[in-house]
Amino acid sequence: MWDENFLGWPSRLENSAQKNSGSDYLEKYFSKPMPTETKFRIEKQGIHIENNIAILHYRFLLFESSTRITHTWIKRGNKWYILGGMDWNE
């Protein structure tokens, strides 16, 4: 899912992160068990595809919070990978 050259900036980090440190972030914050009846919603806000690059904007709604997410995807062969991303808590 993550491109080898991934660069992202999660809102919980002070600086941007490459693939390895980004993976550490995801594991730290999202590997914890969620309540059994956890409900969330992902709303697609926009998409632009040009050749082998796609930019997607989402809104992630969980509990009482909302997060804006931007991902830049790259297609290598027949597979899509996340090349970059950033989020912002509303």
DSSP file (Angstrom, degrees, kcal/mol; ACC not computed):
  #  RESIDUE AA STRUCTURE BP1 BP2  ACC     N-H-->O    O-->H-N    N-H-->O    O-->H-N    TCO  KAPPA ALPHA  PHI   PSI    X-CA   Y-CA   Z-CA
    1    1 A M              0   0    0      0, 0.0    81,-3.4     0, 0.0     2,-0.5   0.000 360.0 360.0 360.0 -40.7    0.0    0.0    0.0
    2    2 A W  E     -a   82   0A   0     79,-0.2    81,-0.2    71,-0.0     2,-0.1  -0.788 360.0-126.2 -95.6 128.8    2.8    2.5    0.9
    3    3 A D  E >   -     0   0A   0     79,-2.5     3,-1.9    -2,-0.5    16,-0.1  -0.374  21.1-118.4 -67.5 149.2    5.3    3.4   -1.8
    4    4 A E  E 3  S+     0   0A   0      1,-0.3    15,-0.3    -2,-0.1    -1,-0.1   0.787 117.1  49.3 -59.0 -27.4    9.0    2.9   -1.0
    5    5 A N  E 3  S+     0   0A   0     13,-0.1    -1,-0.3    14,-0.1    -2,-0.1   0.138  83.7 152.7 -97.8  18.5    9.5    6.7   -1.4
    6    6 A F  E <   -     0   0A   0     -3,-1.9    13,-0.8    76,-0.1     2,-0.3  -0.150  19.5-179.8 -54.2 139.2    6.5    7.6    0.7
    7    7 A L  E     +aB  84  18A   0     76,-1.7    78,-1.2    11,-0.2     2,-0.3  -0.965  12.6 159.1-139.9 124.7    6.6   11.0    2.5
    8    8 A G  E     -aB  85  17A   0      9,-2.8     9,-3.5    -2,-0.3    78,-0.2  -0.895  34.0-144.2-141.6 170.0    3.8   12.1    4.7
    9    9 A W  E     -a   86   0A   0     76,-2.0    78,-1.4    -2,-0.3     7,-0.1  -0.681  17.0-164.3-140.2  83.7    2.9   14.5    7.5
   10   10 A P    >   -     0   0    0      0, 0.0     3,-1.9     0, 0.0    78,-0.1  -0.402  29.4-121.7 -64.7 144.9    0.4   13.2   10.0
   11   11 A S  T 3  S+     0   0    0      1,-0.3    77,-0.0    -2,-0.1    78,-0.0   0.734 109.7  61.1 -63.1 -22.1   -1.1   15.9   12.1
   12   12 A R  T 3  S+     0   0    0      2,-0.0     2,-0.3    76,-0.0    -1,-0.3   0.579  93.6  79.0 -82.0  -8.4    0.1   14.2   15.3
   13   13 A L  S <  S-     0   0    0     -3,-1.9     4,-0.1     1,-0.1     3,-0.0  -0.768  72.3-142.7-102.4 147.2    3.8   14.5   14.2
   14   14 A E  S    S+     0   0    0     -2,-0.3     2,-0.3     2,-0.1    -1,-0.1   0.803  86.5  23.3 -73.8 -29.4    5.9   17.7   14.5
   15   15 A N  S    S-     0   0    0      1,-0.1    -2,-0.0    -5,-0.0    -7,-0.0  -0.829  94.7 -83.9-132.0 168.3    7.6   17.0   11.2
   16   16 A S        -     0   0    0     -2,-0.3     2,-0.4    -7,-0.1    -7,-0.3  -0.269  44.4-145.8 -69.2 163.4    7.0   15.0    8.0
   17   17 A A  E     -B    8   0A   0     -9,-3.5    -9,-2.8    -4,-0.1     2,-0.1  -0.976   4.2-137.3-136.2 144.4    7.9   11.3    8.0
   18   18 A Q  E  >  -B    7   0A   0     -2,-0.4     4,-3.0   -11,-0.2     5,-0.3  -0.306  50.5 -77.0 -88.6-177.5    9.2    8.8    5.5
   19   19 A K  H  > S+     0   0    0    -13,-0.8     4,-2.5   -15,-0.3     5,-0.2   0.874 127.3  45.9 -52.4 -50.5    7.9    5.3    5.0
   20   20 A N  H  > S+     0   0    0      1,-0.2     4,-1.8     2,-0.2    -1,-0.2   0.935 118.6  39.9 -63.9 -47.5    9.5    3.7    8.1
   21   21 A S  H  > S+     0   0    0      1,-0.2     4,-1.9     2,-0.2    -1,-0.2   0.839 114.5  54.8 -72.1 -30.4    8.7    6.4   10.6
   22   22 A G  H  X S+     0   0    0     -4,-3.0     4,-2.3     2,-0.2    -2,-0.2   0.890 107.0  50.6 -65.7 -38.6    5.2    6.8    9.0
   23   23 A S  H  X S+     0   0    0     -4,-2.5     4,-2.5    -5,-0.3    -2,-0.2   0.894 107.9  52.9 -64.6 -40.0    4.6    3.0    9.6
   24   24 A D  H  X S+     0   0    0     -4,-1.8     4,-2.4     2,-0.2    -1,-0.2   0.913 109.2  50.3 -60.1 -42.3    5.7    3.4   13.2
   25   25 A Y  H  X S+     0   0    0     -4,-1.9     4,-2.4     2,-0.2     5,-0.3   0.939 110.8  48.0 -60.5 -48.7    3.2    6.3   13.6
   26   26 A L  H  X S+     0   0    0     -4,-2.3     4,-2.3     1,-0.2     5,-0.2   0.906 113.1  48.0 -61.1 -42.2    0.4    4.2   12.1
   27   27 A E  H  X S+     0   0    0     -4,-2.5     4,-1.3     1,-0.2    -1,-0.2   0.914 111.8  50.4 -65.6 -41.6    1.2    1.2   14.3
   28   28 A K  H  < S+     0   0    0     -4,-2.4    -2,-0.2    -5,-0.2    -1,-0.2   0.917 121.9  30.1 -62.5 -45.0    1.4    3.4   17.5
   29   29 A Y  H  < S+     0   0    0     -4,-2.4    -2,-0.2    -5,-0.2    -1,-0.2   0.720 128.4  34.5 -92.3 -21.9   -2.0    5.1   16.9
   30   30 A F  H  < S+     0   0    0     -4,-2.3    -3,-0.2    -5,-0.3    -2,-0.2   0.405  97.3  74.7-118.8   4.0   -4.1    2.6   15.1
   31   31 A S  S  < S+     0   0    0     -4,-1.3    -1,-0.1    -5,-0.2    -3,-0.1   0.552  72.9 103.2 -91.0  -6.8   -3.0   -0.8   16.5
   32   32 A K  S    S-     0   0    0     -4,-0.2    -4,-0.0    -5,-0.1    -3,-0.0  -0.490  86.2 -98.0 -73.2 142.7   -4.9   -0.3   19.7
   33   33 A P        -     0   0    0      0, 0.0    -1,-0.1     0, 0.0    -2,-0.1  -0.326  36.6-143.6 -60.5 141.5   -8.2   -2.1   20.1
   34   34 A M        -     0   0    0      1,-0.1     4,-0.1    -4,-0.1    -4,-0.0  -0.711  34.7 -83.2 -99.1 155.0  -11.3   -0.1   19.3
   35   35 A P    >   -     0   0    0      0, 0.0     3,-1.8     0, 0.0    -1,-0.1  -0.273  46.6-110.8 -54.2 147.3  -14.5   -0.5   21.1
   36   36 A T  T 3  S+     0   0    0      1,-0.3    -2,-0.1    -3,-0.1     0, 0.0   0.841 115.3  43.6 -51.9 -41.7  -16.5   -3.3   19.7
   37   37 A E  T 3  S+     0   0    0      2,-0.1    -1,-0.3     0, 0.0     2,-0.2  -0.064  78.9 154.3 -99.7  33.1  -19.2   -1.1   18.2
   38   38 A T    <   -     0   0    0     -3,-1.8     2,-0.4    -4,-0.1    -4,-0.1  -0.440  22.0-169.1 -65.0 126.7  -16.9    1.5   16.7
   39   39 A K        +     0   0    0     -2,-0.2    24,-0.8     2,-0.0     2,-0.3  -0.960  11.1 166.2-119.4 138.1  -18.5    3.2   13.8
   40   40 A F  E     -C   62   0A   0     -2,-0.4     2,-0.4    22,-0.2    22,-0.2  -0.925  19.7-147.5-142.0 167.4  -16.8    5.6   11.4
   41   41 A R  E     -C   61   0A   0     20,-2.3    20,-3.3    -2,-0.3     2,-0.5  -1.000   0.6-157.7-140.1 139.3  -17.4    7.1    8.0
   42   42 A I  E     -C   60   0A   0     -2,-0.4     2,-0.5    18,-0.2    18,-0.2  -0.980  12.2-164.1-116.9 121.7  -15.1    8.1    5.2
   43   43 A E  E     -C   59   0A   0     16,-3.1    16,-2.0    -2,-0.5     2,-0.4  -0.920  16.8-134.8-107.6 123.3  -16.4   10.7    2.8
   44   44 A K  E     +C   58   0A   0     -2,-0.5    14,-0.2    14,-0.2     3,-0.1  -0.645  26.0 176.3 -73.3 126.5  -14.7   11.2   -0.6
   45   45 A Q  E     -     0   0A   0     12,-3.0     2,-0.3    -2,-0.4    13,-0.2   0.709  58.4 -21.2-104.1 -28.6  -14.3   14.9   -1.1
   46   46 A G  E     -C   57   0A   0     11,-1.5    11,-2.7     2,-0.0    -1,-0.4  -0.945  49.1-164.1-176.5 155.8  -12.4   15.0   -4.4
   47   47 A I  E     -C   56   0A   0     -2,-0.3     2,-0.4     9,-0.2     9,-0.2  -0.987   3.0-176.6-150.4 140.4  -10.2   13.1   -6.8
   48   48 A H  E     -C   55   0A   0      7,-2.0     7,-2.6    -2,-0.3     2,-0.4  -0.976   7.9-170.3-138.7 125.6   -7.9   14.0   -9.7
   49   49 A I  E     +C   54   0A   0     -2,-0.4     2,-0.4     5,-0.2     5,-0.2  -0.963   8.8 172.6-119.2 130.9   -6.1   11.5  -11.9
   50   50 A E  E >   -C   53   0A   0      3,-3.0     3,-2.0    -2,-0.4     2,-0.3  -0.929  64.1 -53.5-139.0 113.6   -3.4   12.3  -14.4
   51   51 A N  T 3  S-     0   0    0     -2,-0.4     0, 0.0     1,-0.3     0, 0.0  -0.419 124.1 -14.6  57.5-116.6   -1.5    9.5  -16.1
   52   52 A N  T 3  S+     0   0    0     -2,-0.3    23,-2.7    -3,-0.1     2,-0.4   0.152 121.8  85.8-104.4  20.4   -0.1    7.4  -13.2
   53   53 A I  E <   -CD  50  74A   0     -3,-2.0    -3,-3.0    21,-0.2     2,-0.4  -0.965  51.0-178.0-122.4 136.6   -0.7   10.0  -10.4
   54   54 A A  E     -CD  49  73A   0     19,-2.2    19,-3.4    -2,-0.4     2,-0.5  -0.998  12.1-158.5-133.2 138.7   -3.9   10.4   -8.4
   55   55 A I  E     -CD  48  72A   0     -7,-2.6    -7,-2.0    -2,-0.4     2,-0.4  -0.976  16.4-173.3-114.7 125.4   -4.7   13.0   -5.7
   56   56 A L  E     -CD  47  71A   0     15,-2.8    15,-2.3    -2,-0.5     2,-0.4  -0.955  11.5-162.3-122.5 138.3   -7.5   12.1   -3.3
   57   57 A H  E     +CD  46  70A   0    -11,-2.7   -12,-3.0    -2,-0.4   -11,-1.5  -0.974  18.2 172.7-116.6 132.8   -9.1   14.2   -0.6
   58   58 A Y  E     -CD  44  69A   0     11,-2.6    11,-2.3    -2,-0.4     2,-0.4  -0.874  28.1-141.3-130.5 163.3  -11.2   12.5    2.1
   59   59 A R  E     -CD  43  68A   0    -16,-2.0   -16,-3.1    -2,-0.3     2,-0.6  -0.996  18.7-158.3-123.4 125.3  -13.0   13.4    5.3
   60   60 A F  E     -CD  42  67A   0      7,-2.9     7,-2.3    -2,-0.4     2,-0.5  -0.915   6.0-165.8-107.0 120.5  -12.7   10.7    8.1
   61   61 A L  E     +CD  41  66A   0    -20,-3.3   -20,-2.3    -2,-0.6     2,-0.4  -0.935  15.8 162.5-113.0 120.8  -15.3   10.9   10.8
   62   62 A L  E >   -CD  40  65A   0      3,-1.7     3,-2.5    -2,-0.5   -22,-0.2  -0.992  63.0 -38.5-140.8 127.7  -14.8    8.9   14.0
   63   63 A F  T 3  S-     0   0    0    -24,-0.8    -2,-0.0    -2,-0.4     0, 0.0  -0.388 124.3 -26.4  55.2-122.1  -16.7    9.5   17.2
   64   64 A E  T 3  S+     0   0    0     -2,-0.2    -1,-0.3    -3,-0.1     2,-0.3   0.246 120.3  92.0-104.3  12.3  -17.0   13.3   17.6
   65   65 A S  E <   -D   62   0A   0     -3,-2.5    -3,-1.7     2,-0.0     2,-0.4  -0.718  53.7-159.0-112.3 159.8  -14.0   14.2   15.5
   66   66 A S  E     -D   61   0A   0     -2,-0.3    24,-2.8    -5,-0.2     2,-0.4  -1.000   7.3-169.4-136.4 133.6  -13.4   14.9   11.8
   67   67 A T  E     -DE  60  89A   0     -7,-2.3    -7,-2.9    -2,-0.4     2,-0.4  -0.987  15.0-142.6-127.4 131.9  -10.1   14.7   10.0
   68   68 A R  E     -DE  59  88A   0     20,-3.0    20,-2.2    -2,-0.4     2,-0.4  -0.787  24.0-168.9 -90.1 135.1   -9.2   15.9    6.5
   69   69 A I  E     -DE  58  87A   0    -11,-2.3   -11,-2.6    -2,-0.4     2,-0.4  -0.984  13.5-170.3-130.1 135.4   -6.9   13.6    4.6
   70   70 A T  E     -DE  57  86A   0     16,-2.8    16,-2.1    -2,-0.4     2,-0.4  -0.994   9.8-177.9-120.8 129.0   -5.0   14.1    1.3
   71   71 A H  E     -DE  56  85A   0    -15,-2.3   -15,-2.8    -2,-0.4     2,-0.6  -0.987  16.2-153.6-124.7 138.2   -3.2   11.2   -0.3
   72   72 A T  E     -DE  55  84A   0     12,-3.0    11,-3.2    -2,-0.4    12,-1.7  -0.960  20.1-164.0-107.2 121.4   -1.1   11.2   -3.5
   73   73 A W  E     -DE  54  82A   0    -19,-3.4   -19,-2.2    -2,-0.6     2,-0.4  -0.767   6.9-160.6-106.3 150.1   -1.1    7.8   -5.2
   74   74 A I  E     -DE  53  81A   0      7,-2.8     7,-2.4    -2,-0.3     2,-0.6  -0.995  13.6-137.7-129.6 137.6    1.3    6.6   -7.9
   75   75 A K  E     - E   0  80A   0    -23,-2.7     2,-0.5    -2,-0.4     5,-0.2  -0.845  19.5-177.8 -97.3 122.6    0.6    3.7  -10.2
   76   76 A R  E >   - E   0  79A   0      3,-2.8     3,-1.7    -2,-0.6     2,-0.5  -0.964  67.5 -40.8-120.1 111.4    3.6    1.3  -10.7
   77   77 A G  T 3  S-     0   0    0     -2,-0.5    -2,-0.0     1,-0.2     0, 0.0  -0.603 125.1 -26.4  68.8-123.3    2.8   -1.4  -13.2
   78   78 A N  T 3  S+     0   0    0     -2,-0.5     2,-0.3    -3,-0.0    -1,-0.2   0.304 122.6  85.5-103.6   7.2   -0.8   -2.5  -12.3
   79   79 A K  E <   - E   0  76A   0     -3,-1.7    -3,-2.8     2,-0.0     2,-0.4  -0.873  65.0-140.3-117.7 145.3   -0.7   -1.5   -8.7
   80   80 A W  E     - E   0  75A   0     -2,-0.3     2,-0.3    -5,-0.2    -5,-0.2  -0.823  20.9-175.0-100.2 139.5   -1.4    1.8   -6.9
   81   81 A Y  E     - E   0  74A   0     -7,-2.4    -7,-2.8    -2,-0.4     2,-0.7  -0.964  31.9-110.4-132.0 148.5    0.7    2.9   -3.9
   82   82 A I  E     +aE   2  73A   0    -81,-3.4   -79,-2.5    -2,-0.3    -9,-0.3  -0.715  34.1 176.3 -79.8 118.0    0.4    5.9   -1.6
   83   83 A L  E     -     0   0A   0    -11,-3.2   -76,-1.7    -2,-0.7     2,-0.3   0.780  63.8  -4.9 -91.8 -33.8    3.3    8.2   -2.4
   84   84 A G  E     +aE   7  72A   0    -12,-1.7   -12,-3.0   -78,-0.2    -1,-0.3  -0.986  62.0 174.7-157.6 161.7    2.5   11.0    0.0
   85   85 A G  E     -aE   8  71A   0    -78,-1.2   -76,-2.0    -2,-0.3     2,-0.3  -0.992   9.2-172.8-166.5 162.6   -0.1   12.2    2.4
   86   86 A M  E     -aE   9  70A   0    -16,-2.1   -16,-2.8    -2,-0.3     2,-0.3  -0.974   8.6-163.7-157.5 146.7   -1.1   14.8    5.0
   87   87 A D  E     - E   0  69A   0    -78,-1.4     2,-0.4    -2,-0.3   -18,-0.2  -0.937   4.0-164.1-134.6 163.2   -4.0   15.1    7.5
   88   88 A W  E     - E   0  68A   0    -20,-2.2   -20,-3.0    -2,-0.3     2,-0.5  -0.969  19.8-132.4-147.7 125.3   -5.5   17.9    9.5
   89   89 A N  E       E   0  67A   0     -2,-0.4   -22,-0.2   -22,-0.2    -2,-0.0  -0.671 360.0 360.0 -82.0 126.7   -7.9   17.5   12.4
   90   90 A E              0   0    0    -24,-2.8    -1,-0.1    -2,-0.5   -23,-0.1   0.465 360.0 360.0 -80.0 360.0  -10.8   19.9   12.2
